[in-house]
Each structure stands twice: as structure tokens, then as C-alpha cells.
């Protein structure tokens, strides 16, 4: 599975895009992973981007965050379990909302947000209808 790891911003600094990859160990420890990959041009002018292959073994959390002109942060959280997408959540208005998948990874996502000091006001695990 290929994902985009990017850290870029616009020339004016009003738009910022950041994507991160974390690995969940079997004992519950969550560490940020920096894998080697193919460099590509970033979305915004200032910064860097690369495409990385996620190993098929293990649980990985992919975080994609975008800060817009008004300073609001929107994003997606995707959990890969043994190469398959197990959980998709969206982050908007300081809330995490379950889009699709298994709820058992929500605690790991909560730990990632605490580790990065990203504020979360509410977590909704009810599936959208």
C-alpha cells in the first residue's frame, strides 16, 4: 500500500499540509515511522513530499492534516492492519468521526492525537447513515 508523506506550505504560509505515519507495536507503544521512498513535488511550494510503501505486516496509522486559510484544520485518519484498510476517520471542527471500519483502533488514534498535542473535543464512533 502506498501513501503520501508530505510536509509543505504555501509561500504565504496560509495553507499547510502535513501527513504522518505511525506504527502501533503489539505492546501498545506508538512510534512515528520515517520510511524511505520516492521523492515527488509537494502540493504547496515550500516543503517536501515522498511516496512510501507501507509494509504488509503490522498496524500502521496514517494521518493527513490540512490547515486552510481561516486556520481551521481538516483531515483524515486511516488505519492499515496487515496491508488492509481497517478504519477510516475524519477530523473536522476538533472532532473525530468514524467513517468506516472497526472501532477497536480508536484508542490508538486517541494516543496519537495526545502525542502530537492536537486538540480533540469529541470522538464519534457511530457510523454515518
C-alpha positions as CSV (number, residue, x, y, z in Angstrom):
1,X,0.0,0.0,0.0
2,X,1.4,3.4,-1.0
3,X,0.8,6.6,1.0
4,X,2.0,10.2,0.6
5,X,4.2,11.6,3.4
6,X,4.2,15.4,3.0
7,X,5.2,18.5,4.9
8,X,4.6,21.5,2.8
9,X,3.1,25.0,3.0
10,X,2.2,27.8,0.6
11,X,4.6,30.7,0.0
12,X,2.4,33.0,2.2
13,X,2.1,30.3,4.9
14,X,-1.7,30.5,4.9
15,X,-2.1,26.9,3.8
16,X,-0.3,24.0,5.4
17,X,-0.4,20.3,4.6
18,X,1.1,17.6,6.8
19,X,0.9,13.9,6.7
20,X,2.5,11.4,9.2
21,X,2.8,7.7,9.6
22,X,2.8,5.8,12.9
23,X,3.4,2.2,13.8
24,X,1.5,0.5,16.6
25,X,3.5,-2.1,18.4
26,X,2.0,-5.2,19.9
27,X,2.6,-3.9,23.4
28,X,0.6,-0.7,22.7
29,X,3.6,1.7,22.1
30,X,3.1,4.1,19.2
31,X,6.1,5.4,17.3
32,X,6.4,7.7,14.3
33,X,7.9,5.9,11.3
34,X,10.1,7.6,8.6
35,X,10.4,5.2,5.7
36,X,12.5,5.7,2.6
37,X,10.5,6.5,-0.5
38,X,10.4,8.2,-3.9
39,X,10.6,12.0,-3.8
40,X,7.8,13.9,-5.6
41,X,6.8,17.5,-6.0
42,X,4.8,18.7,-2.9
43,X,1.3,20.2,-3.1
44,X,2.5,23.6,-2.0
45,X,5.6,25.4,-3.0
46,X,7.7,25.3,0.3
47,X,8.4,21.8,1.6
48,X,8.9,18.2,0.6
49,X,6.9,15.1,-0.2
50,X,7.5,11.5,-0.9
51,X,5.6,8.3,-1.7
52,X,6.2,5.4,0.7
53,X,5.3,1.7,0.7
54,X,3.7,0.6,3.9
55,X,4.9,-2.9,5.0
56,X,2.2,-5.6,4.8
57,X,2.9,-6.8,8.4
58,X,1.8,-4.8,11.4
59,X,-0.7,-2.0,12.3
60,X,0.0,1.5,10.9
61,X,-1.8,4.8,11.4
62,X,-1.7,7.3,8.6
63,X,-2.6,10.9,9.5
64,X,-3.4,13.6,6.8
65,X,-4.0,17.1,8.1
66,X,-4.7,20.3,6.2
67,X,-4.8,23.8,7.7
68,X,-6.8,26.2,5.5
69,X,-6.9,30.0,5.0
70,X,-9.1,30.5,8.1
71,X,-6.8,28.5,10.3
72,X,-9.1,25.5,10.6
73,X,-7.7,22.0,10.4
74,X,-9.4,19.2,8.5
75,X,-8.0,15.8,8.0
76,X,-8.3,12.0,7.7
77,X,-7.0,9.2,9.8
78,X,-6.6,5.8,8.1
79,X,-5.5,2.6,10.0
80,X,-3.8,-0.2,8.0
81,X,-3.8,-3.6,9.5
82,X,-1.6,-6.1,7.7
83,X,-1.9,-4.1,4.5
84,X,-5.7,-3.7,4.6
85,X,-7.6,-0.6,5.4
86,X,-9.3,-1.3,8.8
87,X,-10.5,2.1,9.9
88,X,-11.2,5.5,8.3
89,X,-12.0,8.6,10.4
90,X,-12.3,12.2,9.6
91,X,-11.1,15.1,11.7
92,X,-13.1,18.4,11.4
93,X,-14.1,21.1,13.9
94,X,-11.9,19.5,16.7
95,X,-14.0,16.2,16.4
96,X,-13.1,12.7,15.2
97,X,-15.9,10.9,13.3
98,X,-15.9,7.3,12.3
99,X,-16.5,6.9,8.5
100,X,-15.9,3.2,8.1
101,X,-14.2,0.3,9.8
102,X,-13.6,-1.4,13.1
103,X,-13.8,0.7,16.3
104,X,-11.1,-1.2,18.2
105,X,-8.4,1.1,16.9
106,X,-10.0,4.3,18.3
107,X,-7.8,4.2,21.5
108,X,-4.6,4.1,19.4
109,X,-5.8,7.1,17.4
110,X,-6.6,8.9,20.6
111,X,-3.0,8.2,21.8
112,X,-1.6,9.6,18.5
113,X,-3.5,12.8,18.9
114,X,-2.4,13.2,22.5
115,X,1.2,12.6,21.5
116,X,1.0,15.3,18.8
117,X,-0.9,17.6,21.2
118,X,-3.8,18.0,18.6
119,X,-7.0,19.0,20.4
120,X,-9.9,16.7,20.2
121,X,-13.2,17.8,21.7
122,X,-15.3,14.7,20.9
123,X,-14.9,11.3,19.3
124,X,-17.9,9.9,17.5
125,X,-17.8,6.2,16.8
126,X,-21.3,5.8,15.5
127,X,-21.3,5.0,11.8
128,X,-22.7,7.6,9.4
129,X,-26.0,6.7,7.8
